[in-house]
Amino acid sequence: MSEPSIDVVGVGNAIVDVIAEVDDSFIVDHGLVKNSMTLIDGERADLLGAVMPPGIVASGGSAANTMVGVAGFGGVAAYLGLVAADDLGEVFRSDLRAAGVGFDVPGKVDGLPTARCLIQVTPDAQRTLNTYLGVSAHLSPDEIDEALVASASHLYCEGYLWDMEPAKAGIRHAMDVAGGAGRTVSLTLSDSFCVERHRADWRELLSGRVDVLFGNAHELRALYEVDDLELAAEAVAEDVDVAFVTLGRHGSLVVAGSDRIRVAADELDHGVVDTTGAGDLYASGVLAGLSRGAPLERAARLGSIAAAEIIGHLGARPEANLAAIAERVLD
C-alpha cells in the first residue's frame, strides 16, 4: 500500500449553515422540534429563513465541520459533498477552502439548489436544526473521488447523509474504496432520529465496513435498543474496533474490545453559549490525534478540548489555536 498523503477525507451533506439566537417562544410559535434535526422542504426553508433574526452564515454540515476542525489541529483534510452552481454553493466552497480544507467537487448545474440548515440557538445553548437537503443528498458513487479517498489515512462518513438512496450507495462505495486501500473507515451516528430511521442498515454497515464509530450515549443505546450504556458498549465492541462515545458534561467513553477508557470533559472557563458542532469538533480532535498515531486516551482528550472550545461561542468554527493545543497535548 502507498503511504497516505492526506490525514482525513470527510463525506457528508454539503450544507450552508445559517445560525441565529432566538427565544424559546420562536421555537413554539413556528412549531419546531427543539434540540433535534428536522428535514424540511424548500418552501419551509424559505419561510423560516425569512423570519429568523440575523446571524452567522458559514459552510456547514456535520462532516464539513469535522474537517475544518482537523485542519485547525494542523492536519491535512479534504471533503466530498455536493453543492449547486449557485451563490450558496460558492459560499460553501470559498468558506471551506478558507478554513484549509480541500474541496474540488464542481457545482451541479440546472438542478436542485445548495442545501441549507437553519439553526436556532435558544438561551439554554441548545440548538434546533431545520435542514433542506437540496442537491447535497444526491451524492452518488459517481461523485466519489476514488483516488482522493484512497490517499487519505482515514475516511469519515456522516450519518445524516444516509437519508437518500444515491447517498447510501455513495457512502458504501467510499467505504469500499478506503477499505480496499487499507485505510481506516469511520461513521458518525449524527442524531438519535437518524439511528431510529436507519438502525438495521447501520448495524449491517458496522459489522462489515466500519472500523471506528462516533456517537453520543443516547444514540449508541438507541442503536442497540438497550437502556444500559455498558450493554451498548459490549454490543458495539463486537461490531467495530473502536467507538468514541460522548457523555456531555461527563466527558467521553472509549470502547476498544474489552477496554473502557473514560476521559473527563475539558473544564470550561466560560459558560455554554451554543452546542452546535460539539460532537463534530470532538470527532475532529479524535481524528487529528489518531492520524498522528496518538493513543486512544490522548486522541479523546483532544476531542474533549475541541468540544469545550466550540460550545463557548456561537457557531461551529473554532476560535482557539487548535494546532498549538495539539502540540501541547501530544508532546
Secondary structure, DSSP 8 states (H G I E B T S, - for coil): ----SEEEEEE---EEEEEEE--HHHHHHTT--TTSEEE--HHHHHHHHHHS-S-EEEEE-HHHHHHHHHHHTT--EEEE---BSSHHHHHHHHHHHHTTEE-----B-SS---EEEEEEE-TTS-EEEEEE-GGGGG--GGG--HHHHHHEEEEEEEGGGGGSHHHHHHHHHHHHHHHHTT-EEEEE---HHHHHHHHHHHHHHHHHH-SEEEEEHHHHHHHHT-S-HHHHHHHHHHH-SEEEEE-GGG-EEEEETTEEEEE-----SS-----TTHHHHHHHHHHHHHHTT--HHHHHHHHHHHHHHHTTSSSSS--S-HHHHHHHHH-
